Amino acid sequence: MCGICGICDSQSNRLIDEGTIRRMCASLRHRGPDDEGIVTKGSVGLGMRRLSIIDLQGGRQPISNEDGSVTVVFNGEIYNFKTLREELLDKGHRFATASDTEVIVHLYEELGTECSKRLNGMFAFAIWDEKRQTLFLARDHLGIKPLYYAEISGQLVFGSEIKAILLHSQVSREIDLFALDDFLTYRYIPAPRTIFKDIKKLPAGHSLCRTQGTSVVERYWDVDFPKSETCARSEHELASEVRSLLAESVKMQMMSDVPLGAFLSGGIDSSIIVGLMSHHTDQPVKTYSVGFEGWQSYDELKYARIAAQHFGTDHHEIMVEASAIDLLPKLVTFFDEPMADPAAIPTYLMSRVAREDVTVALTGEGADELFAGYGWYAWANPGGMNRIAGRLPSSVRRAALPIVESSFSGRRGKRTLMAALLPTFEERYFETIACSVFQTSERRRLYSSQMNKHLADKAAGDELSYYLEHSQRYQAQSRMQYLDTKIWLADDPLTKVDRMSMAVSLEARVPFLDHRLVELAARIPAHLKTNGKTSKLILRKSMADILPEAILDRQKHAFDVPINEWLRTELRDWIVDLPRHPSIAQTGYFDSAYVSQLVRQHLDGRRSHGAQLWALLNFSLWFTAYECP
């Protein structure tokens, strides 16, 4: 596990300054505290910080092929590297290390830019091909590991985190207002945008090839859902294959030369991971759970204890006190751009405690997207909102929608009503499911007239447009799952886990997101995943014999944080001052009077605006930390 960075200037004879690469590496030290490696070859410089997991002595980077013409820096783990290594040895390649990193070099020699398709793992890497004068970047299928880049003054600058790219003297900190609007819609910024105009995310399942000053970004992987509900295989056969493939994924991801453990929430997903891990070790699995001091309704420790006792784990509990919010200014700097997922705080605290014992932790992320664990998937079932919406006359929609939009009471009920009133699937999805913060009508009130005018020209990003068009062939539930997997998963849950674990130099692995399992889950008919009452039907069936009954029968419970309550108590002074903060009052983006109204209504208990105020608070903290113009 590493942080990687680099600069490629293939349009000129300018030499890359090694000092710049070293400063970029230094900014990523938390991702790799064990070692540093740098190489400069004329107009190209590559750097990495290493967290040693596999081949502790021999896996130093950068790593090159036999003649030094192909060089790689790599962040992540390749779980099938031993199989690939044997294939490459049979083809005559010679290896100098036992690391997974070196496999990437030789696989590139064999397959060129097609090499990413053969890798099973979480990865972001950069390869410099001296003979072809080509820089090749790739990010894993699901976006577990991050990769950012900027093209500026004839150079391509890249890094595992934005902070490394910002050290380039010519990269601007100018805010992308379209990205800011994305953040205040979703609570995160979907790829390829970032909050900075000059910097982009390489989307999940994509590669970038730069030759002679020209960069080409290509999609090398996508997931495909069936167009109909028919399936030649029985439910039992599918459940058996899910069990087999997930068990294999867990076993592969337990590969490590350092201690490992698992996050255990008490839900079905993490309990499955821990249960399968316990089958592959003679020692108790080290597990870590989090609870909230004084907020029992947010506390899942009871169920985590049931799972821990059932599997005989070495269990550790972390209690989050309200004082933990003092960490917010620090955590903002690990994300580098506004990110308003409140679960970042407990994830960071759990990672920090786990890092005292282990270097690797397995987690349950991804199961909800694969096996329809979220409540909104039930909207696509017979009688669900998606079906009801299709039957409403347009006259009813036109009359009722303004009334619902102007109401601030019962936010969840408001979104449910809007799901029935909005005319198209796209509007229902983005306004009531994907939207986690301000809906369209609310953002119009939040923004200044100048900001609203600027955003009038906003169009969906290239990737969002592709996902919307591509998903039209699927039925409603599969379409939701596809969009969640391609938009939400990489840029919220996986980003949160990556940044908060790497902040303390802990590697987090996600066995559910073996891309083979993702492809299998997509092929399973929607009605075998949820029936509108029970979620993850096929997953529960496949694991029924290993889970305790209390966990097996438990319905989805969101990993919630008492934000509404904290904003009225410990964070009260922070949000009282929010309307006067320079990010709100002086940028010209916002209507300060509307922000003041949100604050007053929340503090006097008339309305709960926790999600909106939390997002604005995170933006203000980010704005201060990054000294944006």
N, C-alpha and C positions, 0 to 999 in steps of 0.2 A: 504494500500500500504506500502510495507516494503522493506528492504534489509535483506536477510537471509544469514547465514553462519554456518559452523560447521565442526567438525572432528569426524571421527569414526575409532577406533582402535580395531577391533574385533578379531585380531590375538594374542593379548597379554593381559596382566593384567596392562599395563601402564595406569595411570590415565591421563585424558585430563586436561591440564593446563588451568584454567579459565582465567588467564591473557591473554593467546593467543586469546581465544574467544572474550574477551573484546576489544583487539586491532583490531581484524577482524571487529567487530561491529563498532568500531569508524571510520574505513575507509569507512563505508557505511552510515555515519550519514546524508549525503545529501538526501539519499533515504527515510530516516525516522527520522526527527528531533524531533518528539514528545515524543518518549519513547524508552526504551531499555529493552530487556528481555533476560536472559541467564539461561540455565540449564545445569548442568553437572551430568551425571550418570555413574560414573566409567570410562569406556573406550569410552564414547560418550559425546560430548559437542555440544549444539545447541545455536545459538544466532540470534537475530533479532533487527532491528531498525524499528520503526513504524511511518508511516504517518497516522494519524487517519482520517478515512473516514466514517466508519460505526460503530455503537455502541461505541461512543467516550469514554465512561466511562468504559464499560465492556469488550472491545475486546482486552485486553492486552495479549501478547504472551510471551513465549510458552504457549499453551493450551493443556490440557490432558483430557483423558476420565475419567469416574467415579472412577476407581481404580488407576489411574496414570500410567497404563502400556503402554499406547499409547500417544505419545507427538508429537506435530506438530509445526513447524515454517513455515510461509506462506507469500508469496509476491504476491499481486494481488487482484482480486475481483472475487467472485463467484456470478453470476447474478441470478442463479436459486436456491439460498441457502434456500429461504423460502419454496419452494415446497419440496426440499429434507428434510428440517427440519421437516415438517409435516409428511412425510413418516417415518422418523426415530423415531419421537415421538410415532407414531402408533405401532412401533416395540418394544417400551419399553425403548428407550434411554432417558437419562435425561440430560438436558442442563443447564449449569451454566451461560451462556452469551446469548446475542442476536446477536452475530457476525457470519459472514459467515465462519470464520476460524474454529469454533468448529464443523461445519457440516462436514468438511473434516475428523476430527478424528473419528466421529461415522460412517461415510460412509465407512472408511477404516475397522472399526470393522465388518461391514456387508459384504463388498465385497473384502476385502484384496487389492491386487495390481490391481484389476480391477476397483477400485473406480474412477480413472481419467476419465474413459469413460462416467461417469454420470455427470461430472461437465461441466457447461456452463459458461465460463469466461476466464479471462486471469490469469495465475497462474504459479508459481514455488513454490514447497513446499518440505519439508523434514519431514518424519515421522520416529520416533524411536519406534520400537516395542520391548519392554523390554522382553516379554515372548519368542518371537521368536529370540531375539538378531539380529534383522534385521533393517537396515536403508533403507528406501524407498524414492527415489527422483522422482519427475515428473515435466514435463514442459507442458504448455498448447498446444492445438492442432496445432495452427499456429505459435507459438514461439513469442507471444507478450511480454512475460516476459522472462528475461534471466536466465540461470543457467549454471555455470561452475563447473568443478571438476578436481581433480588431485589424482592419486594413487601413493603414495610415501612412501617407508619404512614401508609397511604394513598398512598404514593409508589411508583413503579416506578423502580428504579435499574438501569442496564445498563452493560456494558463489554466490551471485547475480552478483558480478563483480569480475574481475580477481584480482584487487588490494587487495581484502581480502585474496585470496589464496596465493598471493606472500608474505604475512606476516608470513606464515609457514616457519620455518627456513630451511627446507630441500627441498623446492621447488626451482628449478633452474630457472634462467632467460635466459637460452640458447635459441637462436632463432631456430625455425623450418623453415629451408630454403624452404621446400615445401610450407609452409604457406605463406612465403614471396613472393614466386612466384604466389601463388593464389591472394594475395593482389595486386600485380602489373599486374595481369590479369583483375580482376573484380572490384577493388578499395575497396574491403572488403574481409574477409576470411570466406568462407563457412564452416558450421559445418561438421564434429566435430572438425576440426583443430582450433587452435588459434596460435598466433605468437610465443607462448612459447611451447617448446617441451613437457614439463611436464603437461600442462594444456589442457583440452578439453572442448568443448561446448557439453552440452546435447542437441541433436537435437530436434526441435519442434515435438510434438506428440510422445515423447519417455519417458520412465521411466528407472530408474536404481535401481536395488535391490541388496543390499550387505549383505551377510550372511556368517559368518565364514571366512571372509577375501576374499571371491570371489564376484566379481561384475558382474551382468548380465544386459546389456542394451537391452531393447526391444521396438519395435514400437507398440504403442497401437491404433494409428489412422492414416488413410491415406484418401485422397480424390480420388474418382474414376470418370473418364469421360466415356461417352458412346463410344462404338466402331464404331457406325454408326451415321448418321445424322437424322435417323428416330425418331419420337417422337409421342406418342399417344395423347399428350395434345396440345391444341391450343396455339398460341402465346398470346392470351388474357388471358387464364387461367394461363399461366406461369408468365406473367407480374403482374397479380393480386396477385399471391403467393409471388413474389419478394417484392411487395409493402407491403403486410401484414407482412411478416417475418422481413423485414428491420424496419418497424414501431415498431414491437414488440421489436426488438433488441435495438432500440434507447430508447424506454420507459424503458426497463430493465436497460440500462446503464446510465440512468439519476438518478438511485437510489443512494442517497448520503445524509449524514447528514451534509455536508459542501457545500459552494457555488460552482457552476459549470458554465462553459461556453463552447465555441467552437472555434476552429481555422477555419477561413473562408478565403479560397484562392481566391474565385471568380470563381472557376471551378465547374463542375456539382456535383462532389462527396461531397465536404464539404457543398455546397449549399443545397443538399438533406438532409444532416444530420441536418443542422440548421433549415430547413423548417419543418422537422419532430419533432425536439425538440420544436419548437414554438407551436405545437399542444398540447403539454403536460404540458404547464406552463402558468400561468396567467401573469407572469412577462416577460419583454423583455429579450431574450437570450443575454448574454454578448458574443460578438464576437471579434476576434482579427485577423488582417491581416498585412501583411508585404510588403513593397515596397523598391525600391533601389534609393537612392538619386543620381540624375544625370544620371540614366540609365533607361529611359522610356521604352525601348524595353524589359526590364526584369520585368516591373512593372505591376501587375495585380490588382492594387487597384481600378481601374475603375469598374471592374466587381464585386469585393467584395462589393463596395458601392451599386451597383445595387441590389445585393442579400440582403444586410443589410437593405436597404430601403424597399424592397419588404416584408421582414419578420418583419420589425419594431424592429430590434435588438438594443441593447446598444453597439454601434460599436466603436472599438479602432484601430488605425493605427500606425504601427511602421515603421519608415524609417531607412533603413540600410545604413549607410555611409561607405565610404571606410576604415575609421579608425577602423571599426569593425574587420578587419583582425588581429588587435593586440590581439584579444581574442584567436587566434589559439593555442598558447602554452598551455593556460589554458584548452581549450576544448579537446585537445589531451589526457589529464589526465583523462577525464571522460570516454573515450572509452577504455583505457588500452592497446589497440593494434592499429596498423595503420588502419585508416579509412578515405577514401578520397572522401566522399560525401560532396561537397561544400555547399549544402543546410543545413548542420549542423549549420552554423553561423546564418542565419535568423531564423531557428527553435529555437535555443537557445535564441535569442533576443526576439522572440515572446513569448516564454515560460516565460521568466523573467518578461515581462510586465504583462502577464496574471496572474502570481502568486501574483501580488499585489492585485488582486480582488477575485480570485477564487483558489480552491485547486484541482479541477478536470476540464479537458477540453476534449471534444469529437473531434475526427479528422476523416478525410475521407480516411485514408490509406486502401488499399486492394481492392478498387473498380476496379482499372485497371487490376489487375490479375484475378479477378472474372468475369468481364464483357468485357474483351478484349479491354482495353482502349489504349494500346500502339500501335504505328504505325506499329511495326514489325509483328503484327498479320495479317496484310493485305497481307504479303508475302505468306501466306498459301492459299489465295483465288485464284480462277481461274485467270490466267494471272500474279499471284504474282511470286516473285523470287523463291520460293520453287518449283513451277511448271516449270518455265523456266529452272531452274538448272537441272531438270531431263531429259531435252531434249538435252542438250549440249553434243556433242561428246567428248570423253576423250582426243582426240588429241588437240581440241580447248582449253580445260582446261589446259593441260600441257604447251601449248605455251603461253597462256595469263596470267596465275597465277603469274609467276615470275615478269612479267612486272608490274602488279598491286601491288604486294607486295612491290616492290622497290620504289613505288611512295609515296611521302609524301604530295602531294597537294590534297586538297579536301577530307578530312578525311571521311566525310559522304558518298561521292561518291565512295571512295575507298572501303568502307565496303559494299556498295550496289553491286558493281561489284564482290567483293569476294563472296558474297552470291550466285551469279549465277555461279561462277567458282568452288567452293569447291564441292567435289563429294558426300558427305554424309550429312544427316540431322544433325548429331551430330557436324560435323565440321562447318556447316553453323551456327548452334545455338551458339556454344561456341566461334567462332571466330568473328562473326558479330553482335550478339545480347547480349549474356552474357558478352562478353569482353568489358569493359568500359575504359581500359587504354592501355596497350601494347599488341599488337597481338603477335602470336608466333614468327614470323620472327623478330619483333622489340625487343622482349625480348632476343633473341639470341645475338643481337648486343649490348644490354644494359648490359648483364652479362659478367663477366670475364670468361676466358676459364675454370678455376677451378669450378666456379659456374655452368656453362653449363654442365660440366662433372658430377657434383653431381646430377643435375636435370635430367640427362638422365635416371636415375632409377626411376623417379617419375611415380606413377600410380594414377589413379583417386581414391579419398577416397572411403571408403566403401559405404557411403551414396550416393555420386554422381553416383557410379556404379549402385546401386540399382535403383535410379531415372531414369537413362538412360534406363536400362533394362525394368523396369516396364512401362515406358511411350511408349515403342515400339508398344503397342497394340492400341494406340490412333492415330487419324488423326492428321495432322501436326499442325493445330492451337491449338487443345486441348493439344497436346504434349508440345507446347511452354508454354501454360498457366500452365500446370502441373509443368514443370520445373521452371518457374518463381515463382510459389507459394511455391515450396519446397526448392529452393536454394536462390533466390534473396530476396524474401519478408522478411523473418525472419532476415537475416544477413545484409541487408542494410536499407530499409525504416523503419522497426520496431525497429531495433537497434538504428538508428539515433534518432527517436522520443522518445524512452525510455530513452536514455542517456541524451539528451538535455532537456527533461522535468524534469527528476529526478534530474538533476544537480541543479535545483532550487526548488526541492521538490514539483513538480506539477505532478499529476497523469493524464496521457493521455489514453483515451479509444478509441477503434476502432470498432464501431457498425457493419461495413461491415464484420468483421471477426468473427462474431458469426458462429461457425462451422456448424450449421444447414443451414445457408445461403450459406456458401461455398459449401456445398454438393449439395444444390439446383442449384446454378449457374453452377456447373460442369455438371449437367444433362441436361442443356439447350443446344440445338443444336448450333453449332458454327455459322451458318449463321444468327441466331437470335441475335448474339452479335455484329458482325461487318460484313459489306458488302464490305469492302475494301475502302470505302469512309467515312462512318460514323461509329464511334465506339459506344459501349455500347447501341446498339439499344434497347434491351429489358429493360434496366434500364431507358432509356429516356422515353420509352412508359409507364412504370409503374409509373413515376413521372410527367408526362406531365401536370397534373392539378395543381401542387403546385409550379412549377418553373417559374420564369419570362422568357419570350421568349428569351431574350438576353443570358441567361445562358443555357437554354434548347438546343438552336441551336449551342452553342459554341463547337468547336472542342478541342481536348486535347491540353493543353499548359503545357509544362514541367516547373517544379519549378526551373528555371535556375538562376544561379548566374554569374555575369560578371567576371569570373575567368581569361579568356584570357586578358581582359583589365587591371584587377588589377595586374596581373603578370608583365605587361609592365609599370606600374606606381607605385602604393604604395608598391607593393611587389618586385619591381625590384632589390633592394639591396639584398633581401633574396635569390633570385634565381641566382644572379650573383655569390654569394659565394657558391652555392650549390655543384658544382663539387669538391670543396676543403673541404667540410664538412666531419668529420671523418666517418659518416655513409656511405658515398660514396667513399671517397679516401682511407680509412684505413681498411675497413672490408674485402676486397678481393672479395666482391660480384659483383662489378660493373666495367665497363669500363668507367673511368672518362672522357676520351676523347669523348666518345659518348654522355655523359651527357652534356659536354661543347658544343657540336654541337647542341643539342636540345635547350640549353639556347640561344646560338647566333642566331639561326634561329628564335626563338620566339621573341627575343628582337628587331631584325631588321625588323620584320614584314614579312619575307619571308614565314614562316610557322606558324601555330598555334599549339602549343604543350601544351595547357593549362591543359588537363586532365593528361598527363604524368608528367609534372612538378609539378602540384598540388599533385599528389601521392608521388613523390619523396620528395617534401617539407614536407609533412605530415609524411613520414617515418623518415626523418632527425629530425624533432621535437620530434617524439615519441622516437627515439633512444636516444636522449639527455635526455629526461625526465625520462626514465626508466633505464638509465645507463647500457645498455646491454653489455655483454662481446663480 
